[in-house]
Amino acid sequence: MDEGELKKLILSILRKNVGEIDEKTFEIRFSQSFRDKVSTYGRFETSNGVYEFAVMVDKKGKVLRDHVNLIMPKNVKNEIEDKIRNRE
């Protein structure tokens, strides 16, 4: 499974769980193949906030494990960015 196929597969899995994803913010930070499995970890943003994910699939594309966590709501992210800008 090449990187492009993996990205499309992960996006489709995440869209089923979360809904619409901003593809510009989608990034796979870590990917590891072991035997017939591929484990990936990364993050993305939606209109609700910033999420991290961990997905494990087999070589055929079957989902073995998937976790999605909201790590920062959008309003908190905006408040932090505003405070940083106002300090400068």
Residue pairs with C-beta under 8 A, 6 or more apart in sequence:
1 9
1 33
1 38
1 59
1 61
3 28
3 31
6 28
6 31
6 38
6 40
7 26
7 28
9 57
9 61
10 28
10 40
10 42
10 53
10 55
10 57
11 21
11 23
11 26
13 55
13 57
13 63
13 66
14 21
14 44
14 53
14 55
14 68
15 21
17 66
17 68
18 46
18 51
18 68
19 46
20 46
20 47
21 44
21 45
21 46
22 44
22 45
22 46
25 43
25 44
25 45
26 42
26 43
26 44
27 42
27 43
27 44
28 40
28 41
28 42
29 41
29 42
29 43
30 39
30 40
30 41
30 42
31 38
31 39
31 40
31 41
32 38
32 39
32 40
36 58
36 59
37 56
37 57
37 58
37 59
37 64
38 56
38 57
38 58
38 59
39 54
39 55
39 56
40 53
40 54
40 55
40 56
40 57
41 52
41 53
41 54
42 52
42 53
43 50
43 51
43 52
43 53
43 71
44 50
44 51
44 53
45 51
45 74
47 74
48 70
48 73
48 74
49 70
49 71
49 72
49 73
49 74
49 76
49 77
50 70
50 71
50 72
50 74
50 77
51 68
51 69
51 70
51 71
52 68
52 69
52 71
53 66
53 67
53 68
53 69
54 65
54 66
54 67
55 63
55 65
55 66
55 67
56 63
56 64
56 65
56 66
57 63
57 64
58 64
